[in-house]
Structure formats: structure tokens, C-alpha cells
């Protein structure tokens, strides 16, 4: 049996004190961790982050622990550039896109998710000349309509009320039927 040895090297605070790095203080790294985590949240808002603390270790590297709802997100600094973090959700390594989807499913209800994506509905998709763009736009519209269909009756009314604040009410009622 062959053994595979991994050489994951996480960044430490000492790495930022060496050389000509112009950034890398603990406060700057915490701000970078918060910004990177905000990109993974359902909406780009700090309201989802209950707490974040620096739990770094000289041997293991720079590590932040954030509590998002009932979940714990660990972030390890993996590179010298801003935004280069490795994420763990509840002690399990996870890709960035999967983390965003998991947090969205766990922390947002169906109405909130619908309202988030409904703003991307293309009311003029039928007028697109390019076949590829038309397919993408109509597929996106179909997903949004299916999300609306899965809402309860009271949530459908709330959704139409919210959407009518931003869009023409006639268009909304033509597409999203109660």
C-alpha cells in the first residue's frame, strides 16, 4: 500500500512579517476573512455572521472561526493574496460554491430565496436574437417560475407584493400567477 503525503502549508503571521509585504496585520487579515466569508453568504451582508474570532496557531497557520446560524465555518489562509482562503463547514472541507449553496439552503426560507433570484427574471427574453443567450435566459426564467410555483399561497401574495415595488405590476401578474 502506498501512502500519500500531503504538503498543505497554511500561511502564518510570520509569513507576512518577512519580505516586502505591505499588508498582513492581524486586523487586516480579519477584515479579509470577513470579506471572503461575506462572498459565501446568501446575501452580501454581515447580518448572517453571528461571531468571528481569530483562532490562529503558529504551527497550523492563520485560522478564523465564524458562526453562521447553527453552522461553524473555519477559514484557513492558503495564500499571500487577499481572498485566498480554504473553507470548512462544520469541520468538513467544502468548495466555495457548495458552501454558498449550503448556507443559503440552511439560512433562507423559500420566499427569501425566490425574492433573491426573482430580480434576475428577464422580461424581454423573447426578443433575444442570439440562440445561446435566449436558451440561458429562458432556462433561468423557467427556474424562477418553478420557484414561485413551489411557494405557498400566502407566500405567493407576499412575493407579488414585494416584486410590484420594483417591477411593473401587470408584467408580474402575467408571469407569476396565483
C-alpha positions in Angstrom: 0.0 0.0 0.0 1.3 3.4 -0.9 1.0 6.3 1.4 0.4 9.8 0.0 1.8 12.6 2.0 0.2 16.0 1.5 2.2 19.2 2.0 -0.5 21.7 2.8 1.1 24.8 4.0 -1.1 27.4 5.5 0.1 31.0 5.9 1.2 32.2 9.3 1.6 35.7 10.6 5.3 35.2 10.3 5.0 34.9 6.6 3.6 38.5 6.4 6.4 39.9 8.6 9.0 38.6 6.2 9.8 40.3 2.9 8.2 43.4 1.5 4.6 42.7 2.2 2.6 45.9 2.7 -0.3 44.2 4.3 -0.9 41.3 6.7 -1.5 42.6 10.1 -4.0 40.6 12.2 -6.6 43.2 11.8 -6.2 43.4 8.0 -6.3 39.6 7.8 -9.5 39.5 9.9 -11.1 42.1 7.5 -10.0 39.9 4.6 -11.6 36.9 6.2 -14.8 38.7 6.8 -14.9 40.0 3.2 -14.2 36.5 1.8 -16.9 35.0 4.1 -19.4 37.6 3.0 -18.9 36.4 -0.6 -20.0 33.0 0.6 -23.1 34.1 2.4 -26.6 34.0 1.0 -26.6 37.8 0.6 -23.5 40.1 0.8 -24.4 41.2 4.3 -22.8 40.8 7.7 -26.1 40.1 9.4 -25.5 36.4 8.8 -22.3 36.3 10.8 -23.0 35.9 14.4 -19.4 35.9 15.5 -15.9 35.6 14.1 -12.7 35.1 16.0 -9.1 34.5 15.3 -8.1 31.0 16.5 -4.7 31.0 14.8 -1.8 28.7 15.8 1.8 29.3 15.0 2.2 25.7 13.7 -1.1 25.3 11.8 -1.3 28.8 10.4 -3.9 31.6 10.3 -7.3 30.4 11.1 -10.6 32.1 11.7 -13.7 30.6 13.2 -17.1 32.1 12.3 -20.5 31.2 13.5 -23.2 31.5 10.8 -26.6 30.5 12.2 -26.2 27.0 13.6 -23.1 26.3 11.5 -19.4 26.9 12.2 -17.2 27.9 9.3 -13.5 27.6 9.6 -11.2 29.6 7.3 -7.6 28.8 6.7 -5.3 31.3 4.9 -3.8 29.4 2.0 -2.0 32.1 0.0 -0.4 35.5 0.2 -3.1 37.2 -1.8 -6.3 38.7 -0.5 -9.3 36.4 -0.7 -7.2 33.1 -0.8 -8.9 31.1 1.9 -9.8 27.5 2.4 -13.3 26.9 3.9 -14.5 24.1 6.2 -18.2 23.9 7.1 -18.7 22.0 10.4 -15.2 20.6 10.2 -15.7 19.3 6.7 -13.8 20.8 3.8 -16.1 22.4 1.2 -15.8 24.2 -2.1 -16.7 27.8 -2.2 -19.8 27.4 -4.5 -21.0 24.5 -2.4 -20.6 26.5 0.8 -22.7 29.3 -0.6 -25.5 26.9 -1.6 -25.4 25.1 1.8 -25.6 28.3 3.8 -28.4 29.6 1.5 -30.5 26.4 1.9 -30.0 26.3 5.7 -30.5 30.0 6.5 -33.1 31.3 4.0 -36.7 30.2 3.6 -38.3 29.6 0.2 -39.7 33.1 -0.1 -36.4 34.8 0.6 -34.7 32.6 -1.9 -37.3 33.3 -4.5 -37.1 37.1 -3.9 -33.3 36.9 -4.2 -33.4 35.3 -7.6 -36.7 36.8 -9.0 -34.8 40.1 -9.6 -32.9 38.2 -12.3 -36.0 37.4 -14.3 -35.6 38.6 -17.9 -39.0 40.0 -19.0 -37.6 40.5 -22.5 -36.1 37.1 -23.2 -38.4 36.5 -26.1 -36.7 39.4 -28.0 -33.1 38.0 -27.8 -31.6 37.2 -31.2 -28.7 35.1 -30.1 -29.8 31.5 -29.6 -27.4 30.7 -26.8 -28.4 33.7 -24.8 -32.0 33.1 -25.4 -31.7 29.5 -24.1 -29.9 30.7 -21.0 -32.4 33.5 -20.3 -35.5 31.2 -20.8 -34.0 28.5 -18.7 -33.3 31.0 -15.9 -36.8 32.3 -16.2 -38.2 28.8 -16.0 -36.3 28.1 -12.8 -37.6 31.3 -11.3 -41.2 30.5 -12.3 -40.8 27.0 -10.8 -39.5 28.5 -7.6 -42.7 30.7 -7.5 -44.9 27.7 -8.1 -43.5 25.9 -5.1 -44.4 28.7 -2.7 -47.4 28.6 -0.5 -50.5 30.7 -1.3 -49.7 33.4 1.3 -46.0 33.5 0.3 -47.1 34.0 -3.4 -49.1 37.0 -2.4 -46.1 38.4 -0.4 -43.8 37.8 -3.3 -46.0 39.6 -5.8 -46.4 42.5 -3.3 -42.6 42.7 -3.0 -41.9 42.4 -6.7 -44.5 45.0 -7.6 -42.4 47.6 -5.7 -39.7 47.2 -8.3 -41.3 46.0 -11.5 -44.5 46.7 -13.4 -47.4 45.0 -11.7 -49.0 43.9 -15.0 -45.9 42.1 -16.1 -45.6 40.4 -12.7 -49.2 39.3 -12.6 -48.9 38.0 -16.2 -45.9 35.8 -15.4 -46.4 34.9 -11.8 -50.0 33.7 -11.5 -51.7 33.0 -8.2 
